[in-house]
């Protein structure tokens, strides 16, 4: 009996001291809150990211509107993911908590309309890197590969056709953006006019980036403009692209 007790204690101590062997790689907070346009693809994206977390052994927690963002709430996460968020969605206290989260050396991932979020929060616009201006109707276009060395680019090829909502962006908010993917404007029609908002779009010319990453304010930020359509969240190339950004933002590993 004494030997059994000693054995059980030994096993308990072993598992306690080595619980990191069974811990998941990192923990991600997924935010899908919207104030304005609500993308049809959000539910598809949430489902896909939950499956991605299972497949790649990381933990993901989905946040909509119920939980208040605080330093205490954020401390267990390594990366925040904004999936098709829109509008002004955070209080001033929540914004400060997110700023401190990044400043502590952690990561951010923005998908599609994350660049159509919180225009009045200057720090956030710099975190994203560029903000959405306008888009034409959904069209098929050709992709341009800028940096194939970044993780998350596996599966893309030069001139590959892709159907999406092609965002035209405002000027750079940060100067150290590392661009990895662009769209060929000669392969689609970028001209658009929104009369009700008095906005026009003529494209961005020969260089029209749609995905990039950079280090910012002590942390890391990855953004991709892909991800408008629900079907994209069943596309393995797109999911690899997102996971590459999540993994780098969470760990800093390329």
Protein Blocks (a to p, Z undefined) as FASTA:
>chain_A
ZZmmmmmmmmmmmmmmmmmmmpcfbdcdddfbdehjadfklmmmmmmmmmmmmmnopadd
ddfklpccdfklmmmpcbdcdehiahjfbdfklmmmmmmmmmnopacddehjlmmgokll
mklmmmnopacfbdcdddddddddfblmbghiaoiaghiacddddddddddfbfkbccfb
dcdfklpcfbdcdfknopacebjbjbdcfbdcddeehiacdddfehkbmklmmcfklmmm
mmmmmmmmmnopZZ
